[in-house]
Amino acid sequence: MKTAILYIRVSTDEQADKGYSLRHQEEILRKYSQLNGIEISKVVQEDHSAKTFSRPEWKKLLLELRKRRKNPDLILFTKWDRFSRNAGDAYQMINTLEKLGVEPQAVEQPLDLSVPENKMMLAFYLAAPEVENDRRALNTLYGMRRARKEGRWMGVAPRGYINRTDEAGRKSIVPKEPDASILKWAFEELALGQYSTDQIRKMANKKGLKCSKSFFYTVVRNPVYCGKIEVPKYKDEEYQLVPGQHEPIVSETLFYKVQEVLDGRTVKPRAKIDTDEMLPLRNFLVCPKCGKQLTGSASTSQQKKHYFYYHCVSACGFRTRANVANGLFENELKRFRLHNAAKELYRKVIKDVYTKFTAGGRTAKQEILSEIKRHNERLGSAREKFLDNLLDAEDYRLIKEESRRKLDM
């Protein structure tokens, strides 16, 4: 008696659109096995796309078959599109299974693969769903581009908006409070150029926005907030910005003013931090007790006065008043007198030492910025492939989570 593994696969959209339920497939396969005297050794259920064989349950099954000494005779499925929707991958997998002594077979599209002519029918069965997938992906792409050109936002609403459907069934996005007001405030603050982007992000988070550094930077670069919809470049069509059908959170003037500030085209003085002026020697002094670097901070008295101190980063507890240390340092500097001829040389030496002292920090910063850029480009590429239906939703979600996790580190 032959033995078989029943392989049942369905994706969410197929189940909804065509009624390919797991139970229905199992009933067909069990009835076929009973009529043909085939013993069922195992039932494998899969809820994953058939574009590739990188499916969780299939990979487990293949690993199990490779470990077994005696494999079942057959792997049964209802149709060849349950097995694969990619002709090239399917032929390779059929060869792999044949080497393991297992014959794949579709009970509703039976083929004797030992007959060479049947391979032409197999090519048709495998190519038809692949063509269907490609046509569906193309229709989806064109549909999304047409919707974008009409000024409609596609997908989940961006931060500060919420998805809505009116009585006629038309979908749109509308501002959502309090995020919309917080984002408007953030744009207005960025336009002033007094604080860094991350300082404004932290202040916005305290107001209730709650977003990471990389995500906030993406938000303030998105033209959707000034009422525009992006239409990506495709073939001969250039990138476009079209008027959106949604209500903008900020004006176009404010949005583009913020872009100028972020691009560095508008240079404005930023707010000075008094702590840095009062603690100029922070991280330059050495603890007399343990030899570690001294940091600095301010404490506030009951009379709301600020007192600045240099203190050790270790547990030794060393602490000294900043004004006293600063005064001693200034007095020590006054003891030095330079000959006019040595001033230029001294200036160059100080500049050289400072450059070498800060080189490590600049290099590390550049590496971090490069890493951030790489992850953002990877995320952007994955997003484009997902929108073009070249990447599964699950794969896109995993790439997105991994990139966000690394960007937030």
Beta strands, then each sheet from edge to edge (+ up, - down):
strand 1: 3-9
strand 2: 39-46
strand 3: 74-77
strand 4: 103-106
strand 5: 161-165
strand 6: 171-175
strand 7: 228-231
strand 8: 240-243
strand 9: 294-300
strand 10: 306-312
strand 11: 319-321
sheet 1: 2+ 1+ 3+ 4+
sheet 2: 5+ 6-
sheet 3: 7+ 8-
sheet 4: 9+ 10- 11+
end
